[in-house]
Amino acid sequence: MDGPALLADALASSGLAPLHLGGRTLLPIVQGGMGVGVSAHRLAGSVAACNAVGTLSSVDLRRHHADLMAATQHLPPGPEAKAAIDAANIAALKREIGLARELSQGRGLIAVNVMRAVSEYAAYVRTSLEAGADAVVVGAGLPLDLPEMAREHPKALLIPILSDARGVALVMRKWERRQRHPDAIVIEHPGWAGGHLGAAKVADVHDPRFDFERVIPEVVELLRAQGLERRVPVIAAGGIRTREDIARLQALGAAAVQLGTPFVATHECDAHETFKRVLAEARDEQVVEFTSVAGLPARGVLTPWLAKYLKAEPALQQKARSKSRCTLDFDCLAQCGLRDGIASWGQFCIDRQLAAALRGDLAKGLFFRGAGALPFGAQIVAVRDLLLRLLSPDVPLGTPA
């Protein structure tokens, strides 16, 4: 029995409902987008090949392409460097979408996650749509303009990531003016998710107003009031690790779940093996919350670099000042605490630190991670095995296909 058939059988006996999205019947599991380069074509394509939703992160994908890095990493400072790096990342995004689609073999869906906070947001959305991504998922800001940007691609799925019903209501109200509604909505709990979090400040991430038990029913009721409860699936994200988690969230009204960190601990993940081990071995007491250079709360592993940075942060914030250009001549964020001298925000180069993590550099890397133990502990497994464990926890590791 091949992997997709085995997973279909597991779903049928799991007691879980499938996800109906984009005219397809899928496993109720979405692999979250993770940058820089952590969820590229190998991971996203492999997840989609299992008839789930695989997601590429659009940020700085040139780092997976030696020719694009060779053409851009030693350019002299200046606007020409920024233009060349931006063009290289667009080229890399096109390549990665194509490669992911090849790997998927026509199964599942291929999504691209685009942060609203990046300066090339519009270019990444446009490129994703033109390159044939099935869906564009937008977080780290309200994508109020996404329907207008996707006007020429009416079949593409548009999916915002939000954290409470108030944000959902605002997005839906704005989109309604453009005769569009979300094709799905990801509700991400900032108290459990990894990376950038949907709260105003670190002190807010565990506020009860974000609890799934409150937010999911509120969003489902909002959709029901507009006659959309059967057309717009709600996808819960953050801290999901077991079949019981999925069943509990479906009972609340969610159609599916989104996971990021567990997919890092797979053989198919595009990150360095050291990155996988760091995330798989970290315990909850080693995971900390801090303010990102984007001004958003974030959650990551307390590596030597992060510990050193957090100790120095007060002094760095006191010295914050606006710089004439990005330290890398690459404006990855529309607003940046380090570049723009915003003292209350993070004071480090996020692209440099995430790129160090991607290549497994413990001394310099920033390793984003969600809270909670992983389904296989510190083991690195195949994507198929992870999906089987999420659907049927009694299936042993390495069951023959």
Secondary structure, 3 states (H helix, E strand, C coil): CCHHHHHHHHHHCCCCCCEEECCEEECCEEECCCCCCCCCHHHHHHHHHCCCEEEEECCCHHHHCHHHHHHHCCCCCCHHHHHHHHHHHHHHHHHHHHHHHHHHCCCCEEEEEEECCECCHHHHHHHHHHCCCCEEEEECCCCCCHHHHCCCCCCCEEEEEECCHHHHHHHHHHHHCCCCCCCCEEEECCCCCCEECCCCCHHHCCCHHHCHHHHHHHHHHHHHHCCCCCCCCEEEECCCCCHHHHHHHHHHCCCEEEECHHHHCECCCCCCHHHHHHHHHCCHHHEEEEECCCCCEEEEECCHHHHHHHHHHHHHHHCCCECCCCCCCCCCECCCHHHHCCCCCCCCCHHHHHHHHHCCCCCCCCCECCCCCCCCCCCCECHHHHHHHHHCCCCCCCCCC
